Amino acid sequence: MTAEGGKRSFPSRRDFISLGVGAFVVGSLPLALGARRHLVRRTLPVMGTLGEIALVHRDGRFAQGAMDAAFSEIRRVEALLTRFRDDSEIGRVNLAAFAAPKPVSKETAGVLLESLAWAEASAGAFDPCLGGAVRLWDVGNRNAPPDVHEVRRYAGRGLYRALEVDRFAGDEVVLFHEEDMGVDLGGIGKGYGVDRAVEVLRSWGIQDAVVNLGGDLYAMGSSEDGDPWKVGVRSPDDPEKVVTTLAMSDRGVATSGDYLQYFEHRGRRYHHLLDPATGSPSESRVRSVTVAASTCMAADAGATTAFVATPGGAAGALRRAAPGSEVVHSV
């Protein structure tokens, strides 16, 4: 629709039912449909954000059981991939993989290999080995930047090249070739968690659902009215406004932006999306970028890459790492 003056008028947050956390809101009908199917939803804290699952089903009790199983799967993935716990597989790798090869599950090795594929495809704009720099910046707890000399030690090193994922004596193993490196899967792990939750829902026979972890979402099938799910992308300037609406069905979507985690110091915003070339928050020309792909893991890595890389570099990385993925919105 067109507002006065010829500018397009986007829906506000209130034009959507209260379904949606993080970067997205999801268009939906009221709970009772008059037919036999119902929208059932739940929101819980998981993987450092709010996770939300909404699904369409005739049996509310069955739907609750399916959501229980999906949330359990997300927690299982978190226990493997989080860097915030020393007893996770990534936590153990970060503690000891420089001294000797550290065994990991095939699942964790697979996510690491996918991360390395994105690093190669993006010429290092996506780097899963900036854990040391991420800890140094500690955006959630800082109110001033770290010492510039500490930051420079991580700049332009291409640390992903020092990550080795291999097999030894029948086990998947990880080895670091740089002592001060560390794995951080914040740019891909939530997307993988969403994909695993989707697979669990499918194993329960669920066909129509949305799984949303903050800025990472997968839309399964259709909404209650039989149309694709309507996914609203929040404005980086006003979370009560939606800047664009996407029609989604059996597709993942993720948004990376400078407004989700940051601190301000002397009039400058320092956000959590680091540029491997500088070791500092990316000086991106956009505030927010949204990528759609066949999986949420690809959308997650793609959005991180597209925020940091040049537009041409991002397009090439998406084409090489996840054919069919695309930037669907940036602002």
JOQUIQUI-V690010 format. One record per helix or strand of 2 or more residues. SS is the DSSP state (helix for helix, strand for strand). FROM is the first residue (numbers start at 1). TO is the last residue. If there is no record, write none. Layout:
ss:SS from:FROM to:TO
ss:SS from:FROM to:TO
This chain:
ss:helix from:13 to:15
ss:strand from:24 to:27
ss:strand from:38 to:46
ss:strand from:49 to:57
ss:helix from:60 to:81
ss:helix from:89 to:96
ss:strand from:102 to:104
ss:helix from:106 to:121
ss:helix from:131 to:137
ss:helix from:148 to:152
ss:helix from:159 to:162
ss:strand from:163 to:168
ss:strand from:171 to:176
ss:helix from:189 to:203
ss:strand from:209 to:213
ss:strand from:216 to:220
ss:strand from:229 to:234
ss:strand from:241 to:248
ss:strand from:251 to:257
ss:strand from:262 to:265
ss:strand from:268 to:271
ss:strand from:274 to:275
ss:strand from:280 to:281
ss:strand from:288 to:293
ss:helix from:296 to:308
ss:helix from:311 to:321
ss:strand from:326 to:330
